[in-house]
Amino acid sequence: MANLNEIKTQLESVESVKIFFADLNGRIMGLPVNPDNIESIIAHGIGFDGSSVACFATVENSDRLLFPDPESFRLVKFTDETLGFFIGSVYNEKGSRAQADPRAVLENVLVEAKTEYGVRFLVGPEHEFFLLAENEVGEKMHSDKAGYFHTTPHDKGETIRNQIIAILKSCGIVFEKAHHEVTPSQHEINLEPTTPLDAADRTVLFNHVTQKVAVKNGLHATFMPKPFDNFNRSAFHIHLSMMNRVGENLFYDGDADYFLSKKARQFIGGIEKYGRETSLVMASTLNSYKAYVSEQEAPIIRGWGFGNRSSMVRVPYSNSPNNTRIELRSPDPSGNVYLQMATMIAMGLAGMKEELDCGRPDSGSTYDKHYKTKVWDKRFLPKSFYEALVEAERSKFLKELLGERIYDRYMELKIADWEDHRVNVTPLELEKYL
């Protein structure tokens, strides 16, 4: 448990304190509070208008409480200020957790994993983003023309990445690697693995730090998956390993084919089975589905493979049994990270419960398979936002996972988003049909 007196002492040196949370769309919300009142706020929460946050509350019943989680506290040292950072949990009233809080969904899945299956997890997300020129459009938005692993002077973002890494390091978050990605202006920073809840909280902090540092350097950091035609997207690959109560890696079996345990195969089988109906959580915007095309490193088929970057689930090379893990390659950074983490784990647990098997691994690139073109093909992940909406609308699994309140509100948000795109004319339509 975090020490309240230590937190109060550290807050004496800050310029601001903010409590952060993510709405159902994954957008970061932040409430500045008086650091002198932090003890009372931790104990009793602080009120806010839930009706003004996407689907958190209705106008006639809008009062909500935000409780900062002391375990999430970080002292974040920017060049112009020191920030006291908390993640908040949303309550209807003290003692009554709000059903619309996405963080609660992840917490509930982790409790189920521990109590019913005796397992816990380590996760390591890959954070990808674009650094773009502000107030520009089209190709002028690019901040560089570099590609994968290119370095300075071609990589114009290395200085910014280093600034992000230094700020995170100052508040106890260690990076593993950072580099320029495949697409011009695209970057990746990977952090050390941690628990799922901490990784989700840390993602909120990462996104905030990245966007603020970019602005300080005259650029705009975006987590939009695919800003440019004919280029790779930004993904949000999630690496995950599963341990028992004494810390043994349950995905490893020294006597099994490829050293992959039965539980690992079941876990992957669950992700394969429910991958289509949960796609709306992993890829949650219309733009997300512009990326599910061949040869651009986004998975298009429900399958798994060893070291295969065209597979939906990849089993990376490991030099140690303790490092045996899986990587889910379908998510992107436009979604709500708490729902994405919860959904990945819940799919795997369902695979264990139902004793599913993942089948044979993908052989060769899945992009090279020659399938007859069909509008609706369940071998594939959804190819469009609309297809993902239909799958989610039919899904009993997703409704049970999210709970009726979040499920209904989430579907309302996403259907409204689809309708907005459906009825508005795009430049491409004018070009083709005018």
C-alpha positions as a Markdown table, in Angstrom:
| # | Residue | x | y | z |
|---|---|---|---|---|
| 1 | Met | 0.0 | 0.0 | 0.0 |
| 2 | Ala | 1.3 | 3.4 | -0.9 |
| 3 | Asn | 2.3 | 5.6 | 2.1 |
| 4 | Leu | 0.0 | 8.6 | 2.3 |
| 5 | Asn | 2.5 | 10.7 | 4.3 |
| 6 | Glu | 5.2 | 10.0 | 1.7 |
| 7 | Ile | 2.7 | 11.1 | -1.1 |
| 8 | Lys | 1.9 | 14.3 | 0.8 |
| 9 | Thr | 5.6 | 15.1 | 1.3 |
| 10 | Gln | 6.3 | 14.6 | -2.4 |
| 11 | Leu | 3.3 | 16.8 | -3.4 |
| 12 | Glu | 4.9 | 19.7 | -1.6 |
| 13 | Ser | 7.2 | 20.2 | -4.6 |
| 14 | Val | 4.6 | 20.0 | -7.4 |
| 15 | Glu | 3.1 | 22.8 | -9.5 |
| 16 | Ser | -0.1 | 20.7 | -10.2 |
| 17 | Val | -1.9 | 17.5 | -9.2 |
| 18 | Lys | -4.2 | 15.8 | -11.7 |
| 19 | Ile | -6.4 | 12.7 | -11.5 |
| 20 | Phe | -6.6 | 10.9 | -14.8 |
| 21 | Phe | -9.0 | 8.4 | -16.2 |
| 22 | Ala | -10.1 | 7.2 | -19.7 |
| 23 | Asp | -13.6 | 7.4 | -21.2 |
| 24 | Leu | -15.2 | 4.6 | -23.1 |
| 25 | Asn | -13.6 | 5.9 | -26.3 |
| 26 | Gly | -10.1 | 5.7 | -24.7 |
| 27 | Arg | -9.7 | 9.5 | -24.6 |
| 28 | Ile | -7.7 | 10.7 | -21.6 |
| 29 | Met | -9.6 | 12.8 | -19.1 |
| 30 | Gly | -7.9 | 14.8 | -16.3 |
| 31 | Leu | -9.1 | 16.7 | -13.2 |
| 32 | Pro | -6.7 | 19.2 | -11.6 |
| 33 | Val | -7.1 | 19.2 | -7.8 |
| 34 | Asn | -5.6 | 21.1 | -4.8 |
| 35 | Pro | -2.7 | 19.1 | -3.4 |
| 36 | Asp | -3.5 | 20.4 | 0.1 |
| 37 | Asn | -6.7 | 18.4 | 0.0 |
| 38 | Ile | -5.3 | 15.1 | -1.3 |
| 39 | Glu | -5.8 | 13.2 | 2.0 |
| 40 | Ser | -9.5 | 14.1 | 2.0 |
| 41 | Ile | -9.9 | 13.4 | -1.7 |
| 42 | Ile | -8.3 | 9.9 | -1.4 |
| 43 | Ala | -10.6 | 9.1 | 1.5 |
| 44 | His | -13.8 | 10.6 | 0.2 |
| 45 | Gly | -13.4 | 11.2 | -3.5 |
| 46 | Ile | -14.1 | 14.4 | -5.4 |
| 47 | Gly | -17.3 | 15.1 | -7.5 |
| 48 | Phe | -17.6 | 15.6 | -11.2 |
| 49 | Asp | -20.3 | 15.8 | -13.9 |
| 50 | Gly | -20.5 | 12.3 | -15.3 |
| 51 | Ser | -23.0 | 13.3 | -18.0 |
| 52 | Ser | -20.3 | 15.4 | -19.7 |
| 53 | Val | -18.0 | 12.3 | -20.2 |
| 54 | Ala | -19.0 | 9.9 | -22.9 |
| 55 | Cys | -21.7 | 7.6 | -21.6 |
| 56 | Phe | -20.6 | 7.8 | -17.9 |
| 57 | Ala | -23.9 | 9.1 | -16.7 |
| 58 | Thr | -27.2 | 10.8 | -17.7 |
| 59 | Val | -28.1 | 14.4 | -17.2 |
| 60 | Glu | -30.8 | 13.6 | -14.6 |
| 61 | Asn | -28.4 | 11.4 | -12.6 |
| 62 | Ser | -25.0 | 12.9 | -13.3 |
| 63 | Asp | -23.1 | 13.2 | -10.0 |
| 64 | Arg | -20.1 | 10.9 | -9.9 |
| 65 | Leu | -17.1 | 10.6 | -7.5 |
| 66 | Leu | -13.5 | 10.3 | -8.7 |
| 67 | Phe | -11.2 | 8.5 | -6.2 |
| 68 | Pro | -7.4 | 8.8 | -6.9 |
| 69 | Asp | -5.7 | 5.4 | -6.5 |
| 70 | Pro | -2.6 | 5.9 | -4.2 |
| 71 | Glu | -0.9 | 2.9 | -5.8 |
| 72 | Ser | -0.9 | 4.7 | -9.2 |
| 73 | Phe | 0.8 | 7.9 | -7.8 |
| 74 | Arg | 3.8 | 9.2 | -9.8 |
| 75 | Leu | 5.8 | 12.4 | -9.6 |
| 76 | Val | 6.3 | 13.4 | -13.2 |
| 77 | Lys | 9.0 | 16.0 | -13.9 |
| 78 | Phe | 8.4 | 18.0 | -17.1 |
| 79 | Thr | 10.8 | 20.8 | -18.0 |
| 80 | Asp | 8.2 | 23.5 | -17.1 |
| 81 | Glu | 6.5 | 21.8 | -14.2 |
| 82 | Thr | 6.4 | 18.8 | -11.8 |
| 83 | Leu | 3.1 | 17.0 | -11.9 |
| 84 | Gly | 1.5 | 14.8 | -9.2 |
| 85 | Phe | -0.1 | 12.1 | -11.3 |
| 86 | Phe | -2.9 | 9.8 | -10.1 |
| 87 | Ile | -5.2 | 7.4 | -11.9 |
| 88 | Gly | -8.8 | 7.7 | -10.7 |
| 89 | Ser | -11.5 | 5.1 | -10.1 |
| 90 | Val | -15.1 | 6.3 | -10.8 |
| 91 | Tyr | -17.9 | 5.7 | -8.2 |
| 92 | Asn | -21.6 | 6.6 | -8.1 |
| 93 | Glu | -21.2 | 7.3 | -4.5 |
| 94 | Lys | -18.7 | 6.3 | -1.8 |
| 95 | Gly | -18.7 | 2.5 | -1.6 |
| 96 | Ser | -20.6 | 2.0 | -4.9 |
| 97 | Arg | -18.3 | 1.6 | -7.9 |
| 98 | Ala | -19.7 | 3.1 | -11.2 |
| 99 | Gln | -20.7 | 0.3 | -13.6 |
| 100 | Ala | -19.5 | 2.5 | -16.5 |
| 101 | Asp | -15.9 | 2.6 | -15.3 |
| 102 | Pro | -13.7 | 0.7 | -17.8 |
| 103 | Arg | -10.9 | 0.3 | -15.1 |
| 104 | Ala | -13.4 | -1.8 | -13.1 |
| 105 | Val | -13.8 | -4.3 | -16.0 |
| 106 | Leu | -10.1 | -5.0 | -16.0 |
| 107 | Glu | -10.0 | -5.3 | -12.2 |
| 108 | Asn | -12.9 | -7.8 | -12.2 |
| 109 | Val | -11.2 | -10.0 | -14.9 |
| 110 | Leu | -8.0 | -10.0 | -12.8 |
| 111 | Val | -9.9 | -11.1 | -9.7 |
| 112 | Glu | -11.5 | -13.9 | -11.6 |
| 113 | Ala | -8.2 | -15.0 | -13.0 |
| 114 | Lys | -6.7 | -15.2 | -9.5 |
| 115 | Thr | -9.6 | -16.7 | -7.6 |
| 116 | Glu | -11.0 | -19.1 | -10.2 |
| 117 | Tyr | -7.9 | -20.1 | -12.2 |
| 118 | Gly | -5.0 | -19.3 | -9.7 |
| 119 | Val | -3.2 | -17.3 | -12.4 |
| 120 | Arg | -1.7 | -13.8 | -12.8 |
| 121 | Phe | -0.2 | -12.0 | -15.7 |
| 122 | Leu | 2.7 | -9.8 | -16.9 |
| 123 | Val | 2.1 | -7.6 | -19.9 |
| 124 | Gly | 4.3 | -5.5 | -22.1 |
| 125 | Pro | 2.5 | -3.2 | -24.6 |
| 126 | Glu | 4.3 | -1.7 | -27.5 |
| 127 | His | 3.6 | 2.0 | -27.7 |
| 128 | Glu | 3.5 | 3.3 | -31.3 |
| 129 | Phe | 2.6 | 6.8 | -32.4 |
| 130 | Phe | 3.1 | 9.5 | -35.0 |
| 131 | Leu | 4.9 | 12.8 | -34.6 |
| 132 | Leu | 3.4 | 15.2 | -37.0 |
| 133 | Ala | 3.7 | 18.9 | -37.9 |
| 134 | Glu | 1.0 | 21.1 | -36.5 |
| 135 | Asn | -1.4 | 23.0 | -38.7 |
| 136 | Glu | -0.5 | 21.1 | -41.8 |
| 137 | Val | -2.4 | 18.7 | -44.0 |
| 138 | Gly | -1.5 | 15.7 | -46.2 |
| 139 | Glu | 2.1 | 14.9 | -46.8 |
| 140 | Lys | 3.1 | 18.2 | -45.2 |
| 141 | Met | 2.2 | 16.7 | -41.9 |
| 142 | His | 5.2 | 14.4 | -41.9 |
| 143 | Ser | 8.0 | 15.4 | -39.5 |
| 144 | Asp | 10.5 | 13.2 | -41.3 |
| 145 | Lys | 11.0 | 10.8 | -44.2 |
| 146 | Ala | 12.8 | 8.1 | -42.2 |
| 147 | Gly | 11.9 | 4.4 | -41.9 |
| 148 | Tyr | 12.5 | 1.4 | -39.7 |
| 149 | Phe | 15.5 | 1.7 | -37.4 |
| 150 | His | 16.7 | 4.8 | -39.3 |
| 151 | Thr | 18.8 | 7.0 | -37.1 |
| 152 | Thr | 19.7 | 10.7 | -36.8 |
| 153 | Pro | 19.9 | 12.9 | -38.8 |
| 154 | His | 17.1 | 11.2 | -40.8 |
| 155 | Asp | 15.1 | 10.3 | -37.7 |
| 156 | Lys | 13.8 | 13.6 | -36.5 |
| 157 | Gly | 12.0 | 12.1 | -33.5 |
| 158 | Glu | 14.9 | 10.6 | -31.6 |
| 159 | Thr | 15.4 | 13.6 | -29.4 |
| 160 | Ile | 11.7 | 13.6 | -28.6 |
| 161 | Arg | 11.7 | 9.9 | -27.8 |
| 162 | Asn | 14.7 | 10.5 | -25.5 |
| 163 | Gln | 12.8 | 13.3 | -23.7 |
| 164 | Ile | 9.8 | 11.0 | -23.2 |
| 165 | Ile | 12.0 | 8.2 | -21.9 |
| 166 | Ala | 13.8 | 10.6 | -19.4 |
| 167 | Ile | 10.5 | 11.9 | -18.0 |
| 168 | Leu | 9.2 | 8.3 | -17.5 |
| 169 | Lys | 12.5 | 7.2 | -15.9 |
| 170 | Ser | 12.3 | 10.1 | -13.4 |
| 171 | Cys | 9.0 | 8.6 | -12.1 |
| 172 | Gly | 10.2 | 5.0 | -12.0 |
| 173 | Ile | 9.2 | 3.7 | -15.4 |
| 174 | Val | 12.0 | 1.9 | -17.4 |
| 175 | Phe | 12.1 | 1.5 | -21.1 |
| 176 | Glu | 13.4 | -1.5 | -23.0 |
| 177 | Lys | 13.9 | -0.1 | -26.5 |
| 178 | Ala | 12.9 | 2.8 | -28.7 |
| 179 | His | 13.2 | 3.4 | -32.4 |
| 180 | His | 11.8 | 4.9 | -35.6 |
| 181 | Glu | 9.1 | 2.7 | -37.1 |
| 182 | Val | 8.4 | 1.7 | -40.7 |
| 183 | Thr | 6.3 | 4.7 | -41.7 |
| 184 | Pro | 7.7 | 8.2 | -42.0 |
| 185 | Ser | 7.1 | 10.2 | -38.7 |
| 186 | Gln | 6.2 | 6.9 | -36.8 |
| 187 | His | 7.8 | 5.9 | -33.6 |
| 188 | Glu | 7.8 | 3.1 | -31.0 |
| 189 | Ile | 8.8 | 2.9 | -27.3 |
| 190 | Asn | 8.6 | -0.3 | -25.4 |
| 191 | Leu | 8.5 | -0.3 | -21.6 |
| 192 | Glu | 9.4 | -3.1 | -19.1 |
| 193 | Pro | 6.6 | -5.6 | -18.5 |
| 194 | Thr | 4.4 | -5.2 | -15.5 |
| 195 | Thr | 1.0 | -6.2 | -14.1 |
| 196 | Pro | -2.0 | -5.6 | -16.4 |
| 197 | Leu | -3.5 | -2.9 | -14.2 |
| 198 | Asp | -0.3 | -1.1 | -13.9 |
| 199 | Ala | 0.4 | -1.4 | -17.6 |
| 200 | Ala | -3.0 | 0.1 | -18.4 |
| 201 | Asp | -2.5 | 3.0 | -15.9 |
| 202 | Arg | 1.0 | 3.5 | -17.3 |
| 203 | Thr | -0.4 | 3.7 | -20.8 |
| 204 | Val | -2.5 | 6.7 | -19.8 |
| 205 | Leu | 0.6 | 8.4 | -18.4 |
| 206 | Phe | 2.6 | 7.5 | -21.5 |
| 207 | Asn | 0.1 | 9.0 | -23.8 |
| 208 | His | -0.1 | 12.2 | -21.7 |
| 209 | Val | 3.7 | 12.6 | -21.5 |
| 210 | Thr | 4.1 | 11.8 | -25.2 |
| 211 | Gln | 1.6 | 14.4 | -26.3 |
| 212 | Lys | 2.9 | 17.1 | -24.0 |
| 213 | Val | 6.5 | 16.6 | -25.0 |
| 214 | Ala | 5.6 | 16.7 | -28.7 |
| 215 | Val | 3.8 | 20.0 | -28.2 |
| 216 | Lys | 6.9 | 21.4 | -26.4 |
| 217 | Asn | 8.9 | 20.6 | -29.5 |
| 218 | Gly | 6.4 | 22.1 | -31.9 |
| 219 | Leu | 4.9 | 18.8 | -33.1 |
| 220 | His | 1.7 | 16.9 | -32.6 |
| 221 | Ala | 1.7 | 13.3 | -31.2 |
| 222 | Thr | -1.2 | 11.3 | -32.4 |
| 223 | Phe | -2.4 | 7.8 | -31.6 |
| 224 | Met | -4.7 | 7.7 | -34.6 |
| 225 | Pro | -4.0 | 4.2 | -36.1 |
| 226 | Lys | -3.6 | 5.1 | -39.8 |
| 227 | Pro | -3.3 | 8.7 | -40.8 |
| 228 | Phe | -1.8 | 8.0 | -44.2 |
| 229 | Asp | -2.9 | 5.8 | -47.2 |
| 230 | Asn | -0.5 | 3.0 | -48.3 |
| 231 | Phe | 1.6 | 3.1 | -45.1 |
| 232 | Asn | 1.7 | 0.9 | -42.0 |
| 233 | Arg | -0.5 | 1.8 | -39.1 |
| 234 | Ser | 0.4 | 2.5 | -35.5 |
| 235 | Ala | -0.4 | -0.7 | -33.6 |
| 236 | Phe | -0.7 | -1.5 | -29.9 |
| 237 | His | 0.8 | -5.0 | -29.7 |
| 238 | Ile | 0.3 | -6.6 | -26.3 |
| 239 | His | 2.8 | -9.2 | -25.0 |
| 240 | Leu | 1.4 | -11.4 | -22.2 |
| 241 | Ser | 2.7 | -14.2 | -20.1 |
| 242 | Met | 0.8 | -16.2 | -17.4 |
| 243 | Met | 2.1 | -17.4 | -14.1 |
| 244 | Asn | 0.8 | -19.6 | -11.2 |
| 245 | Arg | 0.8 | -18.5 | -7.6 |
| 246 | Val | 4.5 | -19.3 | -7.1 |
| 247 | Gly | 5.6 | -17.5 | -10.3 |
| 248 | Glu | 6.1 | -20.4 | -12.7 |
| 249 | Asn | 5.4 | -19.6 | -16.4 |
| 250 | Leu | 2.3 | -21.5 | -17.4 |
| 251 | Phe | 2.8 | -21.0 | -21.1 |
| 252 | Tyr | 6.0 | -23.1 | -21.1 |
| 253 | Asp | 6.2 | -26.9 | -21.2 |
| 254 | Gly | 9.6 | -28.4 | -21.9 |
| 255 | Asp | 8.1 | -31.6 | -23.2 |
| 256 | Ala | 5.5 | -30.1 | -25.5 |
| 257 | Asp | 5.8 | -29.3 | -29.2 |
| 258 | Tyr | 7.6 | -25.9 | -29.6 |
| 259 | Phe | 7.7 | -25.9 | -25.7 |
| 260 | Leu | 4.2 | -24.4 | -25.7 |
| 261 | Ser | 2.0 | -25.8 | -22.9 |
| 262 | Lys | -1.6 | -27.0 | -23.1 |
| 263 | Lys | -2.8 | -24.0 | -21.2 |
| 264 | Ala | -1.1 | -21.7 | -23.7 |
| 265 | Arg | -2.7 | -23.5 | -26.6 |
| 266 | Gln | -6.1 | -23.2 | -24.9 |
| 267 | Phe | -5.5 | -19.5 | -24.2 |
| 268 | Ile | -4.6 | -18.9 | -27.8 |
| 269 | Gly | -7.7 | -20.9 | -28.8 |
| 270 | Gly | -9.9 | -18.6 | -26.8 |
| 271 | Ile | -8.5 | -15.5 | -28.5 |
| 272 | Glu | -9.0 | -17.2 | -31.9 |
| 273 | Lys | -12.6 | -18.1 | -31.1 |
| 274 | Tyr | -13.7 | -14.7 | -29.8 |
| 275 | Gly | -11.4 | -12.5 | -31.9 |
| 276 | Arg | -14.1 | -11.4 | -34.3 |
| 277 | Glu | -16.8 | -10.5 | -31.8 |
| 278 | Thr | -14.3 | -8.5 | -29.7 |
| 279 | Ser | -12.7 | -6.7 | -32.6 |
| 280 | Leu | -14.7 | -3.5 | -31.8 |
| 281 | Val | -12.7 | -3.2 | -28.5 |
| 282 | Met | -9.3 | -3.9 | -30.0 |
| 283 | Ala | -9.8 | -1.8 | -33.1 |
| 284 | Ser | -12.4 | 0.7 | -32.0 |
| 285 | Thr | -12.7 | 3.3 | -34.8 |
| 286 | Leu | -13.6 | 3.3 | -38.5 |
| 287 | Asn | -10.0 | 4.4 | -39.2 |
| 288 | Ser | -8.7 | 1.2 | -37.4 |
| 289 | Tyr | -10.1 | -1.0 | -40.2 |
| 290 | Lys | -8.2 | 0.9 | -43.0 |
| 291 | Ala | -5.2 | -0.9 | -41.6 |
| 292 | Tyr | -6.4 | -4.5 | -41.9 |
| 293 | Val | -4.9 | -5.0 | -45.4 |
| 294 | Ser | -2.2 | -7.4 | -46.7 |
| 295 | Glu | 1.5 | -6.7 | -46.4 |
| 296 | Gln | 1.2 | -3.8 | -43.9 |
| 297 | Glu | 1.9 | -5.8 | -40.7 |
| 298 | Ala | -1.7 | -5.8 | -39.4 |
| 299 | Pro | -3.3 | -9.3 | -39.0 |
| 300 | Ile | -6.1 | -10.1 | -41.3 |
| 301 | Ile | -6.8 | -13.8 | -40.4 |
| 302 | Arg | -7.7 | -15.4 | -37.1 |
| 303 | Gly | -4.7 | -17.5 | -36.4 |
| 304 | Trp | -1.4 | -17.9 | -34.6 |
| 305 | Gly | 2.2 | -18.6 | -35.4 |
| 306 | Phe | 5.8 | -18.8 | -34.2 |
| 307 | Gly | 7.6 | -15.5 | -34.8 |
| 308 | Asn | 5.1 | -14.8 | -37.6 |
| 309 | Arg | 4.3 | -11.1 | -37.8 |
| 310 | Ser | 1.4 | -11.7 | -40.1 |
| 311 | Ser | -0.4 | -13.8 | -37.5 |
| 312 | Met | -3.1 | -12.4 | -35.1 |
| 313 | Val | -1.3 | -14.1 | -32.2 |
| 314 | Arg | 2.4 | -14.5 | -32.4 |
| 315 | Val | 4.6 | -16.6 | -30.1 |
| 316 | Pro | 7.9 | -14.6 | -30.1 |
| 317 | Tyr | 11.3 | -16.2 | -29.8 |
| 318 | Ser | 12.3 | -16.7 | -26.2 |
| 319 | Asn | 15.7 | -17.5 | -24.7 |
| 320 | Ser | 14.3 | -18.6 | -21.4 |
| 321 | Pro | 11.2 | -20.6 | -20.1 |
| 322 | Asn | 10.3 | -17.6 | -17.9 |
| 323 | Asn | 10.1 | -15.4 | -21.0 |
| 324 | Thr | 7.6 | -17.6 | -22.9 |
| 325 | Arg | 4.8 | -15.3 | -23.9 |
| 326 | Ile | 2.2 | -14.6 | -26.6 |
| 327 | Glu | 1.8 | -11.3 | -28.5 |
| 328 | Leu | -1.7 | -10.1 | -29.6 |
| 329 | Arg | -1.2 | -8.0 | -32.8 |
| 330 | Ser | -4.8 | -6.9 | -33.6 |
| 331 | Pro | -5.2 | -4.0 | -31.1 |
| 332 | Asp | -4.4 | -0.4 | -32.0 |
| 333 | Pro | -3.9 | 2.7 | -29.7 |
| 334 | Ser | -7.2 | 4.3 | -30.5 |
| 335 | Gly | -9.1 | 2.2 | -28.0 |
| 336 | Asn | -9.7 | 2.1 | -24.3 |
| 337 | Val | -6.6 | 0.3 | -22.9 |
| 338 | Tyr | -8.5 | -1.1 | -19.8 |
| 339 | Leu | -11.1 | -2.7 | -22.0 |
| 340 | Gln | -8.4 | -4.0 | -24.4 |
| 341 | Met | -6.4 | -5.7 | -21.6 |
| 342 | Ala | -9.5 | -7.1 | -20.0 |
| 343 | Thr | -10.8 | -8.5 | -23.2 |
| 344 | Met | -7.5 | -10.2 | -24.2 |
| 345 | Ile | -7.3 | -11.9 | -20.8 |
| 346 | Ala | -11.0 | -12.9 | -20.7 |
| 347 | Met | -10.7 | -14.5 | -24.2 |
| 348 | Gly | -7.8 | -16.5 | -23.0 |
| 349 | Leu | -9.5 | -17.6 | -19.8 |
| 350 | Ala | -12.5 | -18.6 | -21.8 |
| 351 | Gly | -10.3 | -20.8 | -24.0 |
| 352 | Met | -9.0 | -22.5 | -20.8 |
| 353 | Lys | -12.5 | -23.0 | -19.4 |
| 354 | Glu | -13.8 | -24.4 | -22.7 |
| 355 | Glu | -10.6 | -26.5 | -23.2 |
| 356 | Leu | -10.2 | -25.1 | -26.7 |
| 357 | Asp | -7.2 | -25.8 | -28.9 |
| 358 | Cys | -5.5 | -23.3 | -31.2 |
| 359 | Gly | -4.9 | -25.8 | -34.0 |
| 360 | Arg | -1.9 | -25.7 | -36.3 |
| 361 | Pro | 0.3 | -22.6 | -36.5 |
| 362 | Asp | 0.2 | -20.4 | -39.5 |
| 363 | Ser | 2.8 | -21.5 | -42.1 |
| 364 | Gly | 4.4 | -18.8 | -44.0 |
| 365 | Ser | 2.9 | -15.3 | -44.5 |
| 366 | Thr | -0.9 | -15.2 | -44.1 |
| 367 | Tyr | -0.8 | -12.5 | -46.7 |
| 368 | Asp | 0.2 | -15.0 | -49.3 |
| 369 | Lys | -2.8 | -17.2 | -48.9 |
| 370 | His | -5.2 | -17.1 | -51.8 |
| 371 | Tyr | -8.8 | -16.9 | -50.6 |
| 372 | Lys | -11.8 | -16.3 | -52.7 |
| 373 | Thr | -13.0 | -12.8 | -52.1 |
| 374 | Lys | -16.1 | -12.7 | -50.0 |
| 375 | Val | -18.0 | -9.9 | -48.3 |
| 376 | Trp | -18.4 | -11.8 | -45.0 |
| 377 | Asp | -15.7 | -14.4 | -44.2 |
| 378 | Lys | -15.4 | -15.6 | -40.6 |
| 379 | Arg | -11.8 | -16.9 | -41.2 |
| 380 | Phe | -10.8 | -13.2 | -41.2 |
| 381 | Leu | -10.9 | -10.5 | -38.6 |
| 382 | Pro | -13.6 | -8.0 | -39.5 |
| 383 | Lys | -12.6 | -6.0 | -42.6 |
| 384 | Ser | -14.7 | -3.0 | -41.7 |
| 385 | Phe | -16.0 | -1.0 | -38.8 |
| 386 | Tyr | -19.6 | -2.0 | -39.7 |
| 387 | Glu | -18.7 | -5.7 | -39.8 |
| 388 | Ala | -17.1 | -5.4 | -36.3 |
| 389 | Leu | -20.3 | -3.7 | -35.1 |
| 390 | Val | -22.5 | -6.5 | -36.3 |
| 391 | Glu | -20.2 | -9.1 | -34.6 |
| 392 | Ala | -20.2 | -7.2 | -31.3 |
| 393 | Glu | -24.0 | -6.7 | -31.5 |
| 394 | Arg | -24.4 | -10.5 | -31.7 |
| 395 | Ser | -21.9 | -11.3 | -29.0 |
| 396 | Lys | -23.0 | -12.8 | -25.8 |
| 397 | Phe | -19.4 | -13.1 | -24.7 |
| 398 | Leu | -18.7 | -9.4 | -25.0 |
| 399 | Lys | -21.9 | -8.4 | -23.2 |
| 400 | Glu | -21.1 | -10.6 | -20.3 |
| 401 | Leu | -17.5 | -9.3 | -20.1 |
| 402 | Leu | -18.3 | -5.6 | -20.2 |
| 403 | Gly | -21.5 | -5.8 | -18.2 |
| 404 | Glu | -24.8 | -4.6 | -19.5 |
| 405 | Arg | -24.2 | -0.9 | -18.7 |
| 406 | Ile | -20.9 | -0.5 | -20.5 |
| 407 | Tyr | -21.9 | -2.8 | -23.3 |
| 408 | Asp | -25.0 | -0.8 | -24.1 |
| 409 | Arg | -23.3 | 2.5 | -23.8 |
| 410 | Tyr | -20.3 | 1.4 | -25.8 |
| 411 | Met | -22.5 | 0.1 | -28.6 |
| 412 | Glu | -24.4 | 3.4 | -28.6 |
| 413 | Leu | -21.1 | 5.3 | -29.0 |
| 414 | Lys | -19.8 | 3.1 | -31.8 |
| 415 | Ile | -23.1 | 3.0 | -33.7 |
| 416 | Ala | -23.3 | 6.8 | -33.5 |
| 417 | Asp | -19.7 | 7.0 | -34.8 |
| 418 | Trp | -20.6 | 4.7 | -37.7 |
| 419 | Glu | -23.7 | 6.7 | -38.5 |
| 420 | Asp | -21.7 | 9.9 | -38.6 |
| 421 | His | -19.4 | 8.3 | -41.2 |
| 422 | Arg | -22.2 | 6.6 | -43.1 |
| 423 | Val | -24.2 | 9.8 | -43.9 |
| 424 | Asn | -21.4 | 12.2 | -44.5 |
| 425 | Val | -19.7 | 12.6 | -48.0 |
| 426 | Thr | -16.0 | 12.2 | -48.2 |
| 427 | Pro | -13.4 | 13.7 | -50.5 |
| 428 | Leu | -12.8 | 10.3 | -52.1 |
| 429 | Glu | -16.5 | 10.0 | -53.0 |
| 430 | Leu | -16.4 | 13.4 | -54.6 |
| 431 | Glu | -13.3 | 12.4 | -56.6 |
| 432 | Lys | -14.9 | 9.2 | -57.8 |
| 433 | Tyr | -18.5 | 10.1 | -58.4 |
| 434 | Leu | -18.9 | 13.8 | -58.8 |
